[in-house]
Amino acid sequence: MSSTVSSQALVEELQARSREVDPLVNAICTPNAAALTDAVRLDTERDQGRVRGPLHGVPILVKDNIDTAGLATTAGSLALAEQPPPPEDAPLIQRLRAAGCVVLGKTNLSEWANFRGSASSSGWSAYGGLTRNPYALNRSPGGSSSGSGVAVAAGLADFAIGTETNGSIVCPAALSGIVGLKPTVGLIPQQGIIPISHSQDTAGPMTKTVMQSAALLTVLTGGGTDYTEHCRGDDLSDVRIGVPRGPLWGYSIGLDRVTEQALELLSRCGATLVDHLSLPAPGGDEDQLNVLAHEMKIDMAAYLATRVPGGPKTLDDLIAFNRAHADVELKWFGQELFERSAATEGLDAPAYVASRHTALAAGRDGIDNMLRDNQLDALVSPSYSPAWSIDLVNGDNVMGGSSSHAALAGYPLISVPSGLVGGLPVGITFSTTGGGDATLIRLAHAFETARIKENGPFPTPEFTQWL
């Protein structure tokens, strides 16, 4: 995975690319001034015979809700932008540095990972501004890992880190035509990530290729499993894949058409497709919101306690800050989700316990029962609707997506590009039970390999408006 080109040359090339392209898409909110120095040091190590691993000297971008010592970590909010940087790296960043990765900088996100107000627009934050889709500058990049997805698609780095609670990796990956891997919750340490929900949050790779995601997941999980070993070509003759038409299809004619072509390609790879299945509805919206609201209040206070004294310590503090800076923070949408969360009564509250049980059962029972009853290795579905028009006044107009069942269950997902709808990227999502990350990597790599044989490399963005 490591290039024969020096890390210094790679960093210089990407920094030059960023100066040229990032003003168009606004993916990077905080460059790392030490990146070039770090690259030179790692080149010296290589020259002296020390290579830390396949990602030695590889530049990487990190979502701006993951602690990086010495770099602002804000979740897109001015409330944290005014505070000193975190005193130490999150464990996952420690693993990246130990593997020899060069942190190029932080990427913009949907403020507070899209859990502050219901009318939010993906890719906008008060700190980072508005990130735009490189395939259509007036279309959404998806969220909340908007900057990470756009940065990879725009050629600002081949490797980035995103985080997901429900769709925040796979959605921007699909909309920007890259690979997005949401691992099983708990596979990567959650410490040092600005939280929404400990039962659903996870970091994960966002990359150009499945092989790159596999290599990055190997590092992020501590190196005990080499996930690149599961990238084995495109023979799927021993695999059974379920196709749950309901409720994951039917919201975009163009997306369905491209996904039907993807199914044909999987069949030609030898996979047995068990079609016309249907997952149960993934629980009520009220139960899902109830879980996130209760967990956010507790988890956010625990996170804020790790930052230096003098800053906000509770959700109430953040709410008060937003009110005091309403002309910027509340310019486009409100904070009713923050307020709902602040009013919750802890994780022993009957309302939380009941909603958590309902949501967990809806996610896990739906996926596991389908896999067991049909003797399946995984499921496949359309990823997300094509990128919608940016509308800061009314917020996102998402027609549909693939992430909710896995989100509630804490199970893994991987989105891989499948084609274009009107020039806009779309993808397919593979899902399976908890701990099945290697299976998803194998399937996604096989599909990616077959698609490239069939259609050639995925088209690169042209940074133009879309009519």
C-alpha positions, -999 to 999 in steps of 0.1 A, spaced: 0 0 0 29 23 8 41 42 -23 76 43 -37 71 81 -39 84 98 -7 60 109 19 73 144 16 65 144 -21 30 130 -15 22 157 11 36 185 -11 15 172 -40 -17 170 -20 -12 204 -4 -8 219 -39 -39 201 -50 -58 214 -19 -48 250 -28 -61 245 -63 -93 225 -56 -104 229 -20 -117 265 -25 -143 250 -48 -155 223 -24 -144 234 11 -137 199 24 -107 207 47 -115 230 77 -81 228 96 -49 220 77 -21 205 98 9 228 96 32 200 109 22 175 81 53 182 60 76 179 90 60 146 99 64 134 63 101 142 63 106 124 96 89 93 83 110 94 51 141 95 73 128 64 91 123 46 58 158 55 46 172 41 79 154 8 73 124 13 96 90 8 79 61 7 103 37 -10 79 19 -8 46 6 28 54 40 42 64 42 78 52 6 77 38 -12 111 41 -47 109 57 -75 133 66 -95 131 98 -131 142 105 -133 172 128 -151 154 156 -121 131 164 -95 144 189 -61 152 174 -36 168 198 -26 202 186 -53 205 160 -88 221 166 -115 195 172 -148 213 170 -177 191 156 -182 222 134 -192 244 164 -178 277 174 -184 266 210 -154 242 207 -135 262 181 -129 289 208 -113 262 231 -77 249 230 -72 218 210 -76 184 228 -46 176 251 -41 142 234 -49 121 204 -79 98 203 -69 61 205 -76 57 168 -54 86 159 -26 71 181 -29 39 160 -27 59 128 4 77 139 20 44 152 14 29 117 33 59 102 3 78 87 7 115 82 -23 136 94 -29 162 67 -56 180 86 -92 179 97 -123 177 74 -155 197 77 -187 179 88 -224 186 93 -223 205 126 -226 182 156 -228 153 132 -263 163 121 -278 160 155 -286 195 167 -317 205 146 -340 186 123 -337 210 94 -299 209 91 -282 208 58 -255 182 54 -220 196 49 -227 229 68 -211 240 100 -206 273 117 -169 266 120 -161 250 86 -187 266 64 -204 247 35 -189 217 19 -200 210 -17 -203 179 -38 -174 178 -64 -196 161 -90 -222 190 -87 -212 220 -67 -248 230 -61 -257 195 -48 -252 180 -13 -221 161 -3 -242 141 21 -235 139 58 -223 140 83 -188 129 72 -192 154 43 -157 167 42 -140 133 44 -161 120 15 -156 150 -7 -118 152 1 -113 117 -12 -134 122 -43 -117 155 -51 -82 140 -49 -72 158 -17 -62 124 -1 -68 87 -9 -75 80 28 -98 97 52 -116 89 85 -153 95 89 -177 86 117 -212 72 116 -242 70 139 -268 64 111 -256 68 76 -228 94 82 -201 74 64 -221 54 38 -242 84 27 -214 108 18 -194 79 4 -223 71 -20 -229 107 -30 -193 114 -37 -185 81 -55 -160 66 -30 -159 36 -7 -172 41 28 -169 14 55 -189 16 88 -174 -11 110 -193 -31 137 -198 -8 167 -170 -14 192 -145 -27 168 -127 7 168 -123 26 202 -149 53 207 -128 74 231 -119 108 218 -148 110 193 -173 137 200 -204 116 206 -240 112 198 -247 76 209 -224 50 224 -247 23 211 -244 34 175 -213 56 170 -182 44 152 -153 57 132 -145 41 98 -125 44 66 -134 65 36 -112 57 6 -108 55 -31 -108 17 -31 -120 -12 -11 -84 -25 -6 -75 9 9 -105 7 33 -93 -28 43 -58 -16 50 -71 13 70 -95 -8 90 -65 -31 98 -48 -2 114 -78 13 131 -87 -20 148 -52 -25 162 -37 -48 136 -50 -81 150 -68 -89 117 -54 -81 82 -85 -72 64 -67 -69 31 -65 -107 30 -102 -107 22 -97 -88 -10 -96 -120 -32 -107 -111 -67 -143 -114 -80 -152 -151 -76 -184 -152 -54 -195 -187 -63 -197 -198 -27 -217 -167 -15 -255 -162 -10 -267 -126 -9 -302 -114 0 -319 -86 -18 -344 -69 6 -366 -49 -18 -387 -35 10 -382 -10 24 -349 -2 8 -359 3 -29 -384 23 -48 -376 59 -39 -354 67 -70 -361 52 -104 -325 59 -117 -309 45 -85 -330 13 -88 -320 9 -125 -282 12 -116 -287 -12 -87 -304 -38 -110 -273 -37 -131 -252 -42 -100 -272 -73 -92 -266 -87 -127 -228 -81 -122 -229 -99 -88 -247 -129 -105 -220 -130 -132 -194 -132 -103 -211 -164 -93 -231 -151 -63 -265 -167 -55 -290 -139 -52 -321 -145 -30 -344 -118 -43 -377 -102 -34 -371 -103 4 -384 -76 28 -369 -63 60 -394 -52 87 -396 -14 92 -366 -3 113 -387 8 143 -405 41 148 -387 74 145 -397 82 180 -378 52 195 -347 60 174 -347 97 185 -354 87 221 -323 65 222 -300 91 206 -313 119 228 -309 100 261 -274 88 252 -262 121 238 -268 139 271 -247 115 291 -221 108 264 -215 145 256 -210 154 292 -184 126 295 -166 138 264 -166 175 274 -150 166 307 -119 154 288 -113 189 273 -94 216 291 -112 235 320 -131 266 311 -151 254 281 -186 240 279 -193 210 301 -229 200 294 -255 202 267 -271 230 285 -238 250 282 -238 243 244 -274 254 241 -267 286 259 -237 293 237 -258 288 206 -284 312 218 -258 338 226 -243 334 191 -276 328 173 -267 351 144 -241 325 133 -249 292 150 -287 293 146 -287 312 113 -300 283 92 -316 258 116 -324 254 153 -313 231 182 -345 213 191 -326 180 192 -301 194 217 -330 207 238 -348 174 236 -316 156 247 -310 180 276 -345 173 290 -339 135 292 -336 119 326 -307 94 323 -302 59 310 -323 43 338 -354 62 326 -382 38 315 -386 57 283 -350 51 273 -350 14 283 -381 7 263 -370 26 232 -336 10 233 -351 -25 235 -374 -18 206 -348 -2 184 -322 -29 191 -347 -56 183 -358 -39 151 -323 -37 138 -308 -70 150 -338 -92 146 -346 -78 112 -311 -85 98 -302 -117 117 -336 -134 110 -333 -127 73 -298 -140 72 -306 -172 91 -340 -180 75 -325 -177 40 -290 -190 47 -274 -158 36 -239 -144 40 -250 -108 35 -276 -84 21 -273 -59 -7 -293 -27 -14 -291 7 -30 -270 30 -8 -286 64 -9 -306 86 -33 -285 107 -57 -273 140 -43 -301 165 -37 -299 202 -42 -283 222 -14 -310 241 5 -298 259 36 -333 273 42 -353 241 42 -326 215 50 -319 182 34 -342 164 10 -331 128 14 -354 104 -5 -341 72 10 -311 52 23 -297 19 35 -283 25 69 -311 24 96 -313 -13 103 -275 -16 108 -274 16 128 -299 3 153 -282 -30 155 -246 -17 157 -238 -38 126 -214 -31 98 -220 -16 63 -199 -9 33 -209 14 4 -191 10 -29 -197 30 -61 -221 13 -86 -227 39 -113 -241 73 -122 -276 87 -123 -277 119 -144 -240 123 -138 -243 120 -101 -226 91 -82 -246 63 -66 -236 32 -47 -247 -2 -34 -245 -12 3 -235 -46 16 -246 -54 52 -245 -84 75 -245 -94 112 -222 -80 138 -185 -89 134 -190 -97 97 -168 -68 85 -144 -91 66 -173 -106 47 -184 -72 36 -149 -63 24 -147 -95 4 -181 -88 -13 -174 -51 -20 -139 -58 -34 -153 -85 -57 -180 -61 -69 -156 -32 -74 -132 -55 -93 -160 -67 -116 -174 -33 -122 -140 -19 -132 -136 -48 -156 -170 -41 -170 -170 -3 -171 -135 10 -164 -125 33 -136 -152 54 -119 -154 89 -135 -136 117 -117 -155 149 -107 -154 179 -129 -163 205 -102 -192 220 -122 -228 231 -114 -255 205 -120 -287 218 -137 
